[in-house]
């Protein structure tokens, strides 16, 4: 497998590997705009030369859009290999490239989000354990911070206090999100319209910069839905799924 590193110079022409084939789609353009602003902060986006969901995205932890304390580490935003690419060792290839690059940059290690129970859009904890990662912190909602130190004596990353106990004071549904995930450009407006049409209390909070994301009341900032103050899911929903979900609560 050949891999391509996406940069400012080739961002516009490259497919960014998510489940959207049209580069003119609003979801793609919103993600590319987010990426373009992150490259100067040290973000790396490495993807398969073939189109499909096979890529790794990582950034110095100090610049990560998550409430973590991990100075000197590299934070993996996303490691995604799916569809026909699964089962060929590509996840290991991508992770190995990340480790090599991070060591060359003098990083202490890697960290990434997973969970005590399998959740969508989060790393597979079984794969992480197999690769030598261990849990270094866990929030009340089961979201875990895993890390892979390059030396045994290095500092251990942790969640900021604001993220360890995911809770807000507002009633109704409150959705925190960023433009890091391309799907949000489509599905967040869908939920807003659906909630309004069905008179469901619903508020959207877009985390528009790193400082807001690093002080969010949730370990997951790409998409975090709260209901009556309590965190409920990080899974993007369409209108039907949201109405079914709201009806069951």
C-alpha positions as CSV (number, residue, x, y, z in Angstrom):
1,X,0.0,0.0,0.0
2,X,1.2,3.5,-0.9
3,X,0.4,6.4,1.4
4,X,0.0,10.1,0.7
5,X,0.6,12.9,3.3
6,X,-2.0,15.6,2.8
7,X,-0.6,19.1,3.1
8,X,-1.7,22.7,2.3
9,X,-0.2,22.2,-1.1
10,X,-2.2,19.2,-2.1
11,X,-5.3,19.5,0.2
12,X,-7.6,20.8,-2.5
13,X,-7.0,18.0,-5.0
14,X,-6.8,15.1,-2.6
15,X,-9.7,12.9,-1.4
16,X,-9.7,13.0,2.4
17,X,-10.8,9.4,2.8
18,X,-14.1,9.7,4.6
19,X,-17.3,8.2,3.3
20,X,-18.0,11.1,0.9
21,X,-16.7,10.9,-2.7
22,X,-17.6,14.4,-3.9
23,X,-14.9,16.9,-3.0
24,X,-17.5,19.7,-3.6
25,X,-19.8,18.3,-0.9
26,X,-20.2,20.7,2.0
27,X,-19.1,18.1,4.4
28,X,-15.8,17.7,2.6
29,X,-15.2,21.5,2.3
30,X,-15.9,22.0,6.0
31,X,-13.4,19.3,7.0
32,X,-10.8,20.6,4.5
33,X,-11.1,24.1,5.9
34,X,-10.6,22.8,9.4
35,X,-7.5,20.8,8.3
36,X,-6.0,23.8,6.5
37,X,-5.9,25.8,9.7
38,X,-4.3,22.9,11.6
39,X,-1.3,22.1,9.4
40,X,0.6,25.1,10.8
41,X,0.0,23.6,14.3
42,X,1.7,20.4,13.4
43,X,-1.2,18.3,12.2
44,X,-0.4,15.3,10.1
45,X,-2.9,13.6,7.8
46,X,-1.6,10.4,6.2
47,X,-3.9,8.4,3.9
48,X,-3.9,5.6,1.5
49,X,-3.2,6.4,-2.1
50,X,-6.4,4.6,-3.0
51,X,-9.7,6.2,-2.3
52,X,-11.4,4.8,0.8
53,X,-11.5,5.0,4.5
54,X,-7.8,4.3,5.4
55,X,-6.0,7.1,7.2
56,X,-4.5,8.5,10.4
57,X,-4.7,12.1,11.6
58,X,-2.6,13.3,14.5
59,X,-1.3,16.5,16.1
60,X,0.9,17.7,19.0
61,X,-1.3,17.2,22.1
62,X,-0.8,20.8,23.1
63,X,-2.8,21.7,20.0
64,X,-5.4,19.0,20.2
65,X,-9.0,20.0,20.2
66,X,-9.7,17.9,23.4
67,X,-9.5,18.7,27.1
68,X,-6.4,16.7,27.9
69,X,-3.1,17.3,29.7
70,X,-0.4,15.6,27.7
71,X,2.6,18.0,27.1
72,X,5.2,16.5,24.8
73,X,2.9,13.9,23.5
74,X,1.3,13.4,20.0
75,X,-2.5,13.0,20.0
76,X,-4.2,10.8,17.5
77,X,-7.4,12.5,16.3
78,X,-8.5,9.5,14.2
79,X,-7.1,6.2,13.0
80,X,-9.7,4.8,10.6
81,X,-9.4,1.7,8.4
82,X,-12.7,0.2,7.2
83,X,-14.4,-1.5,4.3
84,X,-12.2,-3.4,1.9
85,X,-9.1,-2.1,3.6
86,X,-9.7,-4.0,6.8
87,X,-7.6,-7.1,7.6
88,X,-4.5,-6.2,5.6
89,X,-2.4,-4.6,8.3
90,X,-3.0,-1.0,7.2
91,X,-3.8,0.1,10.7
92,X,-0.5,-1.2,11.9
93,X,1.3,0.5,8.9
94,X,-0.3,3.9,9.7
95,X,0.4,3.6,13.4
96,X,4.0,2.7,12.8
97,X,4.4,5.7,10.6
98,X,2.9,7.9,13.4
99,X,5.3,6.4,15.9
100,X,8.3,6.9,13.7
101,X,7.4,10.5,12.9
102,X,6.6,11.3,16.6
103,X,9.9,9.9,17.8
104,X,11.8,11.9,15.1
105,X,10.0,15.0,16.4
106,X,11.1,14.2,20.0
107,X,7.7,13.3,21.4
108,X,7.3,11.5,24.7
109,X,4.6,9.1,23.3
110,X,1.2,8.9,21.8
111,X,-2.3,9.2,23.2
112,X,-5.8,8.6,21.8
113,X,-9.4,8.2,22.9
114,X,-11.2,4.9,23.3
115,X,-13.9,3.6,25.6
116,X,-14.6,0.9,28.1
117,X,-17.4,-0.3,25.8
118,X,-17.1,-0.1,22.0
119,X,-18.4,3.2,20.7
120,X,-18.6,4.6,17.1
121,X,-15.9,6.9,15.9
122,X,-13.5,5.9,18.7
123,X,-10.4,3.7,18.5
124,X,-10.7,-0.1,19.0
125,X,-9.4,-0.7,22.6
126,X,-8.4,-4.3,21.7
127,X,-6.2,-3.0,18.9
128,X,-4.7,-0.4,21.1
129,X,-3.9,-3.0,23.8
130,X,-2.3,-5.3,21.3
131,X,-0.1,-2.4,20.2
132,X,1.1,-1.7,23.7
133,X,-1.2,1.2,24.7
134,X,-2.7,1.3,28.2
135,X,-5.4,3.3,29.9
136,X,-4.1,6.4,31.7
137,X,-7.4,8.1,32.6
138,X,-11.1,7.5,32.3
139,X,-14.1,9.9,32.5
140,X,-17.4,9.1,34.3
141,X,-19.1,8.2,31.0
142,X,-16.6,5.5,30.2
143,X,-14.5,7.5,27.7
144,X,-10.9,6.5,28.2
145,X,-7.5,8.2,27.4
146,X,-5.0,5.6,26.3
147,X,-1.3,6.2,25.9
148,X,1.8,4.6,24.5
149,X,5.0,6.1,26.1
150,X,8.3,5.9,24.3
151,X,10.1,5.7,27.6
152,X,9.0,4.1,30.9
153,X,9.8,7.2,33.1
154,X,7.8,9.7,31.1
155,X,4.8,11.7,32.4
156,X,1.4,10.2,32.2
157,X,-1.4,12.1,30.2
158,X,-4.7,12.8,31.8
159,X,-8.1,14.5,31.1
160,X,-8.6,18.0,32.4
161,X,-10.9,18.2,35.3
162,X,-13.7,19.8,33.2
163,X,-13.9,16.5,31.1
164,X,-13.7,13.9,33.9
165,X,-17.3,14.3,35.0
166,X,-19.3,15.1,31.8
167,X,-22.2,17.2,32.9
168,X,-23.9,20.5,32.1
169,X,-26.6,22.5,33.9
170,X,-28.9,23.0,30.9
171,X,-32.1,21.1,30.3
172,X,-33.2,19.6,27.0
173,X,-30.7,18.4,24.4
174,X,-27.4,20.2,24.0
175,X,-25.0,19.2,21.3
176,X,-21.3,20.2,21.3
177,X,-19.5,19.7,18.1
178,X,-16.6,20.9,15.9
179,X,-15.9,20.9,12.2
180,X,-13.2,18.3,12.6
181,X,-15.7,15.6,11.7
182,X,-17.1,16.2,8.1
183,X,-20.4,14.5,8.9
184,X,-21.4,17.4,11.2
185,X,-21.8,19.8,8.3
186,X,-24.8,17.7,7.2
187,X,-26.2,16.1,10.3
188,X,-26.1,18.9,12.8
189,X,-28.5,21.1,10.7
190,X,-30.7,18.1,10.2
191,X,-31.1,17.6,14.0
192,X,-31.7,21.4,14.5
193,X,-34.5,21.4,12.0
194,X,-36.0,18.1,13.3
195,X,-36.0,19.3,16.9
196,X,-37.6,22.6,15.9
197,X,-40.3,20.9,13.8
198,X,-41.1,18.6,16.7
199,X,-40.8,21.1,19.5
200,X,-38.0,19.3,21.1
201,X,-35.7,21.6,23.2
202,X,-32.4,21.5,21.4
203,X,-29.3,23.8,21.5
204,X,-26.2,23.6,19.4
205,X,-22.8,24.7,20.6
206,X,-20.1,24.7,18.0
207,X,-16.6,24.7,19.4
208,X,-14.9,27.1,17.0
209,X,-11.4,27.2,18.4
210,X,-8.8,25.2,20.3
211,X,-9.3,27.0,23.6
212,X,-13.1,26.3,23.6
213,X,-12.5,22.6,22.8
214,X,-9.8,22.2,25.4
215,X,-12.2,23.4,28.1
216,X,-15.2,21.5,27.0
217,X,-17.3,19.5,29.5
218,X,-16.7,16.3,27.5
219,X,-13.6,14.3,26.5
220,X,-15.1,13.9,23.0
221,X,-15.4,17.2,21.3
222,X,-16.1,16.3,17.7
223,X,-19.7,15.4,18.6
224,X,-21.1,15.1,22.1
225,X,-24.9,15.1,22.8
226,X,-26.2,15.8,26.3
227,X,-29.8,15.3,27.5
228,X,-31.0,17.2,30.6
229,X,-27.4,17.8,31.6
230,X,-26.0,14.3,31.2
231,X,-23.8,13.0,28.3
232,X,-25.6,10.4,26.2
233,X,-23.7,9.7,22.9
234,X,-21.1,10.7,20.4
235,X,-22.9,9.0,17.5
236,X,-24.1,11.3,14.7
237,X,-27.8,10.9,14.0
238,X,-30.1,11.5,11.1
239,X,-33.7,12.8,11.7
240,X,-35.3,9.4,12.2
241,X,-32.7,8.1,14.6
242,X,-32.8,11.3,16.6
243,X,-36.6,11.1,16.9
244,X,-36.5,7.5,18.0
245,X,-33.8,8.3,20.5
246,X,-35.7,11.3,21.9
247,X,-38.8,9.3,22.2
248,X,-37.1,6.6,24.2
249,X,-35.7,9.0,26.8
